[in-house]
């Protein structure tokens, strides 16, 4: 008996859809509608007073809900709109014109991160990316070798979005600190399905978002900064909310806040923060350890079903190296994904990888069999249509 299936009633879309796309957009919790209504009611009835009655502190108080999931202490996580903003705030803390100007990343890192670091080269940074030999994994030895005394920042994904490969963040962090570099990890594809403890890992910064496994929807990114680093970091990407006394509206150089508000900028996206809270609460209630246990079992089953169907799997076979997603390489992947969506089987497709399938704690085992059989049916239909068309000519 799968006790986690009791949570299915909390997610309306599961009533009529095979929903295996939580690596891209987690299902919306039923209670999120109430949270958004709460936001609208508060704005309608309290007006400007809503800021002092909770809105102003929400980037931190809601960040604390994320902090419980990723092992941060209260007050160490602040909400932002997305990872691009979080990465850019951290990058703006450093001088990239001196000798220690190298950024080490992996070629399989998410594109937004690589775009940001490539653009940083205009300020004098040097981006070094570690290539993958198989398109699935990142060789740890090459990553460690790339990190040297000229490295300022190491920016890596905990779980690779294309393949679901889990990197050894502990080893990477230890090497970076050994040579005086700092580490920022993107935990978008791990938080909520793979246990993460930023303090135990020793990372300096971590960022992610709520769209995926956290079931919090778009527009709610988050940033963790190691507490002892706060006094020495002064982001150039900043704003009035980051000031020590923002409502004094002082003219002149920034006097940074002593808290995580130091790493904010302008006015926060309050509606998105409201929308995200329900997902965080549910993940905390369920527990990431239980989610991970089920995820390993279901992704292992999915790999078995895919290989039995003759499909190539572009994800690690070893559970300890695999996140919550299984990537299946099938012919005509883009077209197959479009047809699956039309039939209410929701997964997605990524070029150079394949169809990404992601069971979450609310998924049924039989849905895994259903998705593989549906892919086979679509491919058989397509093959028949191509054969018929060829015969007609």
C-alpha distance (Angstrom), angle and dihedral (degrees) to the residues before:
residue distance angle dihedral
X1 . . .
X2 3.83 . .
X3 3.80 104.9 .
X4 3.81 91.9 -171.0
X5 3.80 90.5 67.9
X6 3.81 86.5 75.9
X7 3.80 85.1 78.5
X8 3.81 92.8 63.9
X9 3.79 91.3 88.0
X10 3.80 88.7 63.0
X11 3.82 91.9 64.9
X12 3.83 115.0 62.6
X13 3.81 97.9 -165.0
X14 3.81 91.0 64.0
X15 3.81 90.1 69.9
X16 3.81 93.3 75.6
X17 3.80 108.3 9.7
X18 3.80 136.4 69.5
X19 3.79 93.2 -129.7
X20 3.80 112.0 -165.1
X21 3.79 100.1 144.9
X22 3.81 103.7 91.8
X23 3.82 89.3 125.3
X24 3.83 85.6 68.7
X25 3.82 106.2 26.7
X26 3.77 120.8 -0.8
X27 3.80 117.8 -140.4
X28 3.81 114.4 -90.3
X29 3.81 114.7 -107.9
X30 3.79 114.3 -124.4
X31 3.82 91.1 -125.5
X32 3.83 91.5 59.4
X33 3.80 89.3 80.2
X34 3.82 88.5 59.0
X35 3.80 91.4 49.1
X36 3.78 92.0 53.2
X37 3.80 89.9 47.4
X38 3.81 88.0 51.5
X39 3.81 89.3 54.5
X40 3.80 92.1 49.5
X41 3.81 93.2 46.1
X42 3.79 92.5 49.0
X43 3.79 92.2 49.8
X44 3.81 90.8 46.4
X45 3.80 96.3 48.8
X46 3.79 106.1 27.4
X47 3.80 101.3 31.5
X48 3.80 114.6 177.5
X49 3.82 90.0 1.4
X50 3.82 88.9 71.7
X51 3.81 89.9 79.3
X52 3.79 93.7 62.6
X53 3.81 91.5 37.8
X54 3.80 94.9 62.4
X55 3.78 113.4 -55.1
X56 3.80 95.6 92.9
X57 3.81 93.8 56.0
X58 3.81 96.6 40.8
X59 3.84 96.1 97.1
X60 3.81 87.2 63.1
X61 3.82 102.4 31.4
X62 3.79 91.1 49.7
X63 3.80 89.5 41.8
X64 3.80 86.6 59.7
X65 3.82 89.0 62.7
X66 3.81 88.5 56.2
X67 3.79 89.7 44.1
X68 3.80 90.9 61.2
X69 3.80 89.0 56.2
X70 3.81 96.6 47.9
X71 3.81 100.6 37.6
X72 3.82 98.9 -104.4
X73 3.78 124.3 141.9
X74 3.84 121.8 -115.8
X75 3.80 112.0 -73.5
X76 3.82 95.3 20.9
X77 3.83 98.8 101.1
X78 3.79 126.9 62.7
X79 3.81 128.2 -171.3
X80 3.80 122.8 -118.7
X81 3.79 135.7 168.8
X82 3.82 97.1 -101.4
X83 3.80 147.8 -27.0
X84 3.81 92.6 -87.3
X85 3.81 90.0 63.6
X86 3.81 92.5 45.0
X87 3.80 94.4 49.1
X88 3.79 91.7 46.6
X89 3.80 93.2 50.6
X90 3.80 90.5 54.3
X91 3.81 93.4 44.6
X92 3.79 89.6 52.4
X93 3.80 90.4 62.1
X94 3.81 92.6 70.8
X95 3.80 138.7 71.4
X96 3.79 107.4 -128.0
X97 3.80 96.9 -174.4
X98 3.81 99.4 80.7
X99 3.81 131.1 77.4
X100 3.83 94.2 -87.4
X101 3.79 93.5 68.4
X102 3.79 105.6 121.7
X103 3.81 124.1 123.0
X104 3.80 114.6 -163.0
X105 3.79 118.8 -157.9
X106 3.80 139.4 144.6
X107 3.80 126.7 -99.3
X108 3.82 87.8 -126.6
X109 3.79 93.0 57.4
X110 3.80 115.2 121.5
X111 3.78 111.8 -79.6
X112 3.81 97.1 -118.5
X113 3.80 90.1 60.3
X114 3.80 92.9 49.3
X115 3.80 91.9 47.1
X116 3.79 90.4 53.5
X117 3.80 94.4 48.8
X118 3.78 93.1 44.6
X119 3.81 88.9 54.2
X120 3.80 88.7 48.8
X121 3.80 88.6 67.6
X122 3.83 86.6 78.0
X123 3.82 86.3 69.0
X124 3.79 92.9 50.6
X125 3.80 101.8 -88.4
X126 3.81 121.3 139.4
X127 3.79 115.6 -142.6
X128 3.81 116.6 -151.4
X129 3.79 117.2 -175.7
X130 3.78 124.8 -165.8
X131 3.79 111.0 -136.3
X132 3.78 127.1 -135.2
X133 3.78 118.5 -127.8
X134 3.81 95.6 -156.2
X135 3.80 104.1 26.2
X136 3.81 89.0 -115.7
X137 3.80 109.8 66.9
X138 3.80 136.3 38.1
X139 3.83 114.3 -136.8
X140 3.79 107.0 -119.1
X141 3.80 94.4 -154.5
X142 3.80 91.6 57.3
X143 3.77 91.6 46.4
X144 3.80 91.8 52.6
X145 3.80 91.1 45.1
X146 3.81 91.5 53.4
X147 3.81 91.8 56.8
X148 3.82 108.5 85.4
X149 3.81 142.7 147.9
X150 3.82 91.3 -72.9
X151 3.81 92.2 57.1
X152 3.79 115.1 110.1
X153 3.79 99.2 174.1
X154 3.80 138.0 13.1
X155 3.81 112.1 -155.2
X156 3.80 115.7 -173.4
X157 3.78 140.4 152.9
X158 3.78 117.1 -115.4
X159 3.81 90.0 -146.9
X160 3.81 119.2 23.1
X161 3.80 110.2 -122.6
X162 3.82 95.4 -146.1
X163 3.79 98.1 51.1
X164 3.83 109.2 10.6
X165 3.82 91.1 -119.7
X166 3.83 114.1 160.8
X167 3.80 114.6 -137.6
X168 3.81 124.7 -146.4
X169 3.79 96.8 -109.7
X170 3.79 93.5 171.8
X171 3.81 92.7 59.1
X172 3.80 92.3 43.8
X173 3.80 92.0 50.3
X174 3.79 93.8 48.0
X175 3.82 90.8 51.8
X176 3.81 92.4 47.1
X177 3.80 93.5 50.2
X178 3.80 90.1 46.2
X179 3.82 89.5 64.2
X180 3.81 96.5 36.2
X181 3.81 98.7 -100.9
X182 3.80 127.9 132.6
X183 3.80 129.0 -129.0
X184 3.79 131.5 -139.0
X185 3.80 116.8 -176.0
X186 3.77 127.8 -161.8
X187 3.80 106.1 -139.8
X188 3.79 96.7 175.4
X189 3.83 92.4 117.7
X190 3.81 96.1 41.5
X191 3.81 110.5 39.1
X192 3.77 108.0 96.4
X193 3.80 97.7 18.6
X194 3.84 106.5 39.2
X195 3.82 118.6 44.9
X196 3.81 111.9 -106.2
X197 3.80 127.1 -176.4
X198 3.78 110.1 178.4
X199 3.80 93.9 -171.5
X200 3.80 94.2 51.1
X201 3.81 90.6 46.6
X202 3.80 88.8 51.2
X203 3.81 94.4 -137.3
X204 3.78 118.8 161.6
X205 3.79 96.6 -142.7
X206 3.79 137.8 10.4
X207 3.76 131.4 -174.2
X208 3.76 138.6 178.6
X209 3.76 143.2 135.6
X210 3.77 143.7 -113.5
X211 3.80 101.7 -122.1
X212 3.78 96.1 92.5
X213 3.81 132.4 34.9
X214 3.82 93.1 -3.4
X215 3.83 91.5 63.2
X216 3.80 90.7 -140.0
X217 3.78 101.9 126.1
X218 3.82 130.7 -130.2
X219 3.79 128.7 -40.4
X220 3.81 97.5 39.9
X221 3.79 112.0 102.7
X222 3.79 122.3 159.0
X223 3.79 138.7 -151.1
X224 3.81 130.7 -154.6
X225 3.81 120.3 -164.1
X226 3.80 122.8 -175.0
X227 3.79 105.8 -107.2
X228 3.81 98.1 -130.4
X229 3.81 90.1 57.1
X230 3.80 95.5 58.9
X231 3.83 98.4 90.5
X232 3.81 94.4 52.3
X233 3.82 99.5 46.6
X234 3.79 121.8 84.3
X235 3.82 112.5 175.7
X236 3.79 117.2 -146.7
X237 3.79 88.0 -157.0
X238 3.78 95.3 72.9
X239 3.78 144.6 125.0
X240 3.78 146.1 -167.3
X241 3.83 94.7 -71.7
X242 3.83 89.3 62.7
X243 3.81 92.5 59.0
X244 3.79 119.8 110.5
X245 3.81 89.5 -124.9
X246 3.81 104.8 18.3
X247 3.78 95.6 173.3
X248 3.79 92.5 56.5
X249 3.83 86.6 71.3
X250 3.79 91.6 -151.6
X251 3.79 119.5 -170.7
X252 3.78 117.7 -132.1
X253 3.82 137.6 38.5
X254 3.79 119.0 1.4
X255 3.79 117.7 -95.1
X256 3.79 101.6 -158.3
X257 3.79 124.2 -137.5
X258 3.81 116.8 -107.5
X259 3.82 91.9 -131.3
X260 3.82 134.8 59.9
X261 3.81 86.0 -75.4
X262 3.82 81.0 82.3
X263 3.80 86.7 77.7
X264 3.80 97.3 50.5
X265 3.80 126.9 90.6
X266 3.83 125.6 -172.8
X267 3.79 131.8 -2.1
X268 3.84 112.6 -39.4
X269 3.81 125.2 -114.3
X270 3.80 96.7 -108.1
X271 3.86 98.8 178.7
X272 3.81 91.9 54.6
X273 3.79 91.0 48.7
X274 3.80 90.6 52.9
X275 3.81 90.2 50.0
X276 3.80 92.6 50.6
X277 3.80 99.1 52.2
X278 3.81 98.4 78.5
X279 3.79 93.4 56.0
X280 3.81 92.1 50.6
X281 3.79 91.5 49.5
X282 3.80 92.5 50.7
X283 3.82 93.9 47.8
X284 3.81 88.8 51.1
X285 3.81 91.1 47.8
X286 3.80 93.9 49.2
X287 3.82 94.7 41.1
X288 3.80 126.1 -130.8
X289 3.82 92.6 -118.1
X290 3.83 90.4 60.6
X291 3.79 90.7 44.1
X292 3.81 91.0 51.4
X293 3.80 93.0 48.6
X294 3.79 91.3 54.2
X295 3.81 92.3 41.5
X296 3.80 92.4 56.3
X297 3.79 91.0 50.1
X298 3.79 94.7 47.3
X299 3.81 97.6 42.6
X300 3.82 88.9 49.4
X301 3.80 89.3 52.1
X302 3.79 91.0 47.3
X303 3.80 92.0 52.7
X304 3.79 89.7 50.2
X305 3.83 91.9 50.6
X306 3.80 92.8 46.5
X307 3.79 94.0 50.4
X308 3.80 91.2 46.5
X309 3.81 86.8 55.4
X310 3.81 90.0 52.7
X311 3.80 97.0 -108.1
X312 3.79 124.6 141.4
X313 3.82 115.0 -120.6
X314 3.82 116.5 -142.5
X315 3.79 96.2 -167.6
X316 3.81 131.7 83.8
X317 3.80 113.5 -81.2
X318 3.82 92.9 -150.7
X319 3.80 110.0 86.0
X320 3.81 93.9 -143.6
X321 3.82 89.8 60.3
X322 3.81 96.6 42.8
X323 3.79 129.7 85.7
X324 3.78 125.1 -156.4
X325 3.80 98.3 -68.9
X326 3.79 132.4 80.3
X327 3.81 117.3 -158.1
X328 3.80 115.5 -151.5
X329 3.80 119.9 -165.6
X330 3.80 110.4 -147.3
X331 3.81 132.9 161.6
X332 3.81 114.5 -90.9
X333 3.80 90.1 12.4
X334 3.80 95.6 170.5
X335 3.80 93.8 50.9
X336 3.80 92.4 43.3
X337 3.80 90.6 52.9
X338 3.80 91.5 50.9
X339 3.79 90.9 51.7
X340 3.80 92.1 47.0
X341 3.80 89.6 54.5
X342 3.80 90.8 50.8
X343 3.81 87.9 54.8
X344 3.85 93.0 49.2
X345 3.81 94.9 -104.6
X346 3.80 102.5 129.2
X347 3.81 118.7 -156.8
X348 3.82 129.3 119.1
X349 3.79 142.6 -126.4
X350 3.81 130.1 -131.3
X351 3.83 122.3 -168.5
X352 3.78 113.3 -114.3
X353 3.80 91.2 18.0
X354 3.80 114.4 52.3
X355 3.79 139.0 -134.1
X356 3.80 110.8 -15.6
X357 3.80 115.6 -145.7
X358 3.79 121.5 -173.3
X359 3.80 124.9 -177.5
X360 3.80 113.4 -165.7
X361 3.81 132.4 -166.6
X362 3.81 90.2 -77.8
X363 3.83 95.1 53.3
X364 3.80 124.2 110.3
X365 3.79 121.0 -133.3
X366 3.81 90.5 -127.8
X367 3.80 89.9 59.9
X368 3.80 88.6 66.5
X369 3.78 91.3 56.3
X370 3.81 90.1 44.8
X371 3.81 94.2 54.2
X372 3.80 94.4 48.6
X373 3.81 91.8 47.3
X374 3.81 90.8 47.7
X375 3.81 91.2 52.5
X376 3.81 89.7 50.5
X377 3.80 91.3 49.2
X378 3.81 92.6 50.6
X379 3.81 92.2 48.4
X380 3.81 92.2 47.8
X381 3.81 90.2 50.1
X382 3.79 91.4 48.6
X383 3.82 91.5 48.6
X384 3.80 90.4 50.3
X385 3.81 91.8 49.3
X386 3.80 91.5 49.5
X387 3.80 91.3 48.1
X388 3.81 91.7 49.0
X389 3.81 91.7 48.2
X390 3.82 91.1 49.4
X391 3.82 91.5 49.0
X392 3.80 90.6 51.3
X393 3.79 89.9 59.3
